[in-house]
Amino acid sequence: MICVVLVSAPAGAPARELARELVERRHAACVSVIPGVHSVYRWQGKVEEAAEDLLVIKTHRSAIERLEAVTLELHPYDVPEFIVLDIDQGLPPYLQWVADQVLGESE
């Protein structure tokens, strides 16, 4: 099953570096970096604001544990956003491409 994982990260280089690393390590087939996210959240009893980029990560369900582990290893936040959404339907050749890239079945 193909999944989309949402991860927010500090804007700019940190987000792009994380995205590249996830694809290079084959934890994701593709990561779309959406810039210009302004997040408002409560952290340690205070309301905070941050400029972030949103990573939209396309991967295979079997890679979620290693994707999460690498995200926690490389992400600068103590508790990064990591939300997994299963894809029920999509263009079959695209979904197959995602699976092949993550599972290493084709180049």
N, C-alpha and C positions, 0 to 999 in steps of 0.2 A: 504494500500500500504506500502511495506517495503522500507526503505531508508537507505542509508549509509551517515553518517555525518563525515566530516573530521575536526579535531581539532588538532592544534599543541600546545604543552605545553613544559615547561622547562624539559630538559632531566632528567631521573631517577625517584626518588620518587614522585615529583609533578605529573608527567604524570600517574604513576601507581596508585597513590591515587585517582586521578580524575576518572580514568577508573573504579576502584573498586566501588567508590561511585555511579557512574552512573548505574552500574549493580545492586548493592545492593538496590538502590531506585527504581528499575524496569523502569528506563528511557531508558535502553538499554538491549538487550538480551546478547550482547557480545561486548567487546571492544578489538580490537587487538592493542597492543602498538608496534609500529615499531621504534626501537631505531636508533640513529646515523644520524638523519636528521640535516643537516647544512643549516640554513636559512640565506639568505641575503635579506635585506628589507630596505625600506626607512621609517624612523619614526622621526617625528618632525624635518624635514629638514636635517637629517643626514642619511647616509647609515650605517646600523648596521649589525652585524652578531651574530648568537646565535646557541648554541647546543640545539637541541630540539628532542622530540620524537613526532611521528605522531600517533594520536589516530584515528582508523578506527572504527566507532561506528555503529553497526547494530541495527536498531530500527524500530518502526512503525510510519507512518506519523502522526497519532493522538497524538503521544508523543513529537513532535518537539517543541512545545511551552514550555513545562515543562523541556525538555532537555536543551533548550537554557537558560531558567531562572536559572537552577541549574549550568550550565556551567559558566554563568556570575557571579553567587554567589561564586563559588569555585575557579575559574581560577585566577591565579595571575596577568594576563595581563589586562591592561585597555581596550584593544580592541582585544579579542582573535579571531583567525580564527574560523569560524563556517560556513561550506559549506555543504549544503544538496543536495544529489544526489538521485533521485528516481530510484528504481530498476524496470525495465520493465519486466525482465525475470530472473528466477533462479530455482533451484531445488525445486519443490513444498513442499516437506516435510521440507526442511530447512526454507523456507519462512514462513511456518506455525509455525514452532518452534519459530522463531523470534517473530511473532505476539503473540503467546501464552505466551512467557516470559514477554513481555512488557505489554500486556493487562491483564495478570494475570489469564488466562483461564486454565492453567495446571501447574504442578510443574515439 
